[in-house]
Amino acid sequence: MRGKCFAAWIFLALGACAQGLFSPAEARISLEKCTLCHGKPEFRKILVDGQIRDLFATGDSLKGSVHEKKTCVDCHFDVSEIPHRQRPKRVVCTHCHYKGNAEGAPQSDAYLEYFGSVHGTAIAKGNTKAPLCQDCHGDHTIRKAKDLASAVSHVNVAETCGRCHIEIYAQYKTSIHGVALSKGIMDAPSCTGCHGEHKIYGHLNPKSSVYATHVAEQCSTCHASVTIMSKFGIETEQVATYKNSFHGVASGFGSRTVANCASCHGIHDIRPPEDPLSMVNAKNVPATCGKCHPGANPNFAVGKMHVDSHKKESGIIYYTAQFFKYLTIGTMLALIAHIFLDMYGRTRRLRGEK
Amino acid sequence: MNEKKDPKQEALEGEIEAAIAGETADLDPSEAEKIREKVRARVLEEVEREKRIRTAAERREEARRRREEKRREKHHEEGEMFERFNRNFRFQHIVMFTSVILLVITGMPIKFPNFVLSRYLVALWGGFNNSTIVHRFGAGMLIYFMVHHLFYTVLSRRGRRDFVLLIPTPKDARDAVQNVRHFMGKNAEKPRFGRFSYIEKFDYWAVYWGCVIMIGSGLFLWFEGIVLKYFPKYVLDVAHEMHSDEAMLATLAIVIWHFYNVHFNPDRFPGTLMWWHGQISEHEMKEEHPLEYEEIMAKRSKQESAEVPNR
């Protein structure tokens, strides 16, 4: 009997060692304790505002997530009594997720960017609707962003954002970018492609990547790249022609009133020009231009919008540019030659030559 | 000149006589006579001057005459000063170059947004929006200059005469060829220019061409809404291209050609003030515009010979 008991102790001790130093036996016990209540599927709470809060969680809840090896109290560390005397607080991710942590979490300062973002500042101001880490990354089912099943993966993040930003999600979903992504074209941007991941700012904040004067730069990260655009047969010169146009130059000098890419092509509802719903469809151009140029008429749509005077296809504009180019070169050559001849003559006369 | 004395002058001389007689009663008669002569001369001179500077225009003329005398004492080698540009013309030039400077420093940053100075030139006005307002102000000044000059050309006698003299003639082509030969040492003679040399004629017509293109295309861009009511968009694109390219040509012509002719040319360095006072010296006149000088001299001697029989 005594021998059997001893063997059991050794077995238990070995098991504890196999689990690792930071997963002692008592933690496993605590998981069992938690699931006494939380393991019941009907375990839920009705909140004061009438919402039902599902409190169901089992040992399998973390399965497949990055926190697979963690236990309840690793995150819910303020829980010490059963039943809880106080309502357990929301999990604070920064307990482990900071640069220099010893818990094995990624060494990243991403959370600092979050605190300055529009969501972080809203939280700081006491807006309870603003999202915390777990609202986007998920609670028990957190996966790496690269993992396509993750709530913040390239294919799922729009839906995640759309849980709050419903109207924008609807616009995006039917836009060229949304459609392309749903077809599995991974080059198409999702929300985070333009707005950034943790450092999301309001579009009126000059720090924002979608601030009026930053929009062109943001779009050009993909639209100026021949390797990306050639896959879809889209020209990349639009970026350069915009930057050389009056709109582009004024925007570059910090004017927020001139048109940027989004002013004409739409923000979340960008569609190809052939689409009759597109803002840049020839039929809709008068209305689009009319936002800034009152009384715009179909004449606005006659002729190419993104003109490059260096290209022969631009027709009369190209020939005008060529005419002035040779006029300038010819005139300046003649004038400079005259100046140098004058100086040559003066030098000669100064030397006393005839 | 007029031998017969007028009653006013007689009364004046009587007064002088009375005053001197009172003061010099106890002096030697010969001494008194000397003083009397001196005082008479002084008073008459004063009176003469007073008469001369009676009106404002006369006063200005007097001041100019005195300056001219001073200048002649200092730089007697320059000789007489002639008025090359009248006040109206100088005013037009000042309006034009002010507007062009404004237009260039507010316009060039739009053509070259990545140039180092562009950022500062835009910031100078407190942002791009203000910069465009200054550009339109400069445009207004240039349009005013153009209208003013057209009226000047049509309505003023000087304007009409200058315009006719500015029309290119076959002589200008010959002058240009001869001038180049002169520079090269093939022909020692410098061409003899009239009031306007072929260089000045080129400058004038270059400004004409520039103003027409810049104001025309600029107005298209300024009132793009109205333009697009009647023209398709590519017309505006052409106007934009013209505005941008002609701006470059005009700026280069001013900075290289005009600056050389009026600033960096060794004869003029660091610059001539002719745009301010409009005067040209006899020396320079003989050098640069001998035909005009001869014309003026011929006219003058004709006038003088015409005056002689009247005397």
Interface residues (C-beta under 8 A of the other chain):
Chain A: K243 F246 V249 A250 G252 F253 G254 S255 T257 H293 P294 G295 A296 N297 N299 F300 A301 V302 G303 K304 M305 V307 S309 S314 G315 I316 I317 T320 A321 F324 K325 L327 T328 T331 M332 L335 I336 H338 I339 L341 D342 Y344 G345 R346 R348 E353 K354
Chain B: P109 I110 P113 S118 R119 V122 G127 F128 N129 S131 T132 V180 H182 F183 M184 G185 A188 L221 E224 G225 L228 K229 Y230 F231 P232 K233 Y234 D237 V238 H240 E241 M242 D245 E246 M248 L249 L252 A253 I256 W257 Y260 N265 P266
